[in-house]
Amino acid sequence: MFQRLFLLLSQFSSKVPRGHLVMLFCSVLCLANTAKCAEAEQANPDVIPTREELRLQLRPLTDEELKKQADAWQVRVQKKVTEVSQLQLEKKTGSANKEIAGLQEEQDELLNRFRVVLDEWEQKGGDPKKYRAYASAVSGLEFDFYNLQATFMVLKNWVMSPQGGLRWVGRLLMFGSILFASWMFSRALSRICGEALSRVEGASSLLRTFLVNFVRQAILVLGFVVSISALGINTSPILALIGGAAFVIGLALQGTLSNFAQGLLILAYRPFDVGDVIDAGGVSGIVDSMNMLSTTIRTFDNKKMIVPNGKIGGDTITNATASSTRRIDMTFGISYDDDVAKAQSILERIINEHPLVMKDPVPLIKMNELGESAINFIARPWAKTEDYWTVFWEVTAAVKQEFDSANISFPYPQQDVHLYQIKET
């Protein structure tokens, strides 16, 4: 008989691919393991599954099936609470106190699993309000302050219990460890991002500062959420509350969101950078810093001006330091009685001999206008952006000294008044 069975199996295996045989063998093992687990659960229905096992078991269930599960777990909690209460009514000896502490630990475990069922049910549209009220009413440790020995025993057993104080110590250590690891990781990753962006040609300091701060804060927020979940707190309702409040907050902060959007556009198009001299939003000065809502500009008299990004983005932006060179526009007037050629020669000599004036482009010096009170010359030298004001001030001072030495005057605005005497007839 065994030989026939062996021949039959060998013929079957020769016709079926090996991959299918492996899959069939794994399926048989899984079914056998499932049946074994089911028999174990039926043999010991009081076994309390872990939180993860319970979540996996509850995931495929519907609203009605989860309600039945909630009823079943409430019955289990109720039986355990009844058992604890009956034992507390008996004579309180040392052994009884230890037994009460053990039962309260089991009650706490059942309540934790009960709340897992209620959370899953609520996510699928159920209303576990009454169940939660019952769980809150029977949860927690109960102390008999008239019996200090019993109270001390309950506290001691809870602190030393793997499901009580030791579990919370582990959770608190995990909470602190995750926060510390998140803080260290945020610092390291933000530093790496900053160094990487500093090597990217054309990346502005504003963009680098924003991305570094964004990466650091995002990792810290993510680490905080993960650390809260390590304490056993369900973060799904918190995230849902934040999502629901986002719409209301968006309506209330329309101006702030506009500033945020303009901040993103400024970072994308880079009309200025930190250290640039700009005129934007009605403020002139040097860009000190920028965040997603506002730009800090330090004026030339050292006043700190915080300008909303929406105002800057919606107005004309003048960047005086965007180019490496600038043209200096200067105007000088002489009297109509002075020598025009001599004045032209003095201006050309002063500008061409100045060490900070660029030779290319060639400076432009011309008689430009016959004004009401003076003959006006224009001077258009070029200099590096950082030398703009130095050239302007030094050339102006030199022209005044040279014109005074050559007896060329700077006329005051004047007006001729002609008086006519009318004879009376």
Buried (B, 14 or more C-beta within 10 A) or exposed (E): EEEEEEEEEEEEEEEEEEEEEEEEEEEEEEEEEEEEEEEEEEEEEEEBEEBEEBBEBBEEBEEEEBBEBBEEBBEBBEEBBEBBEEBBEEEBEEEBBBBBBEBBBBBBBBBBBBBBBBBBBBBBEBEBEEBBEBBEEBBEBBEBEEEEEBBEBBBBBBEEBEBBBEBBEEBEEBBEEBBEBBBEBBEEBBEEBBEEBEEEEEBBBBBBBBBBBEBBEEBBEEBBBBBBBBEEBBBEEEEEEEEEEEEEEEEEEEEBBBBBBBBEEBBEEBBBBBEBBBBBBEBBBBBBBBBBBBBBBBEEEEEEBEBBBBBBBEBEBEBBBBEEEBBBEBEBBBBEEBEEEBBBBBBEEBBEEBEBBBEEEEBBBEBBEEEEEBBBBBBBBBBBBEBBEEBBEBBBEBBEEBBEEBEBBBBEEEEEEEEEEEEEE
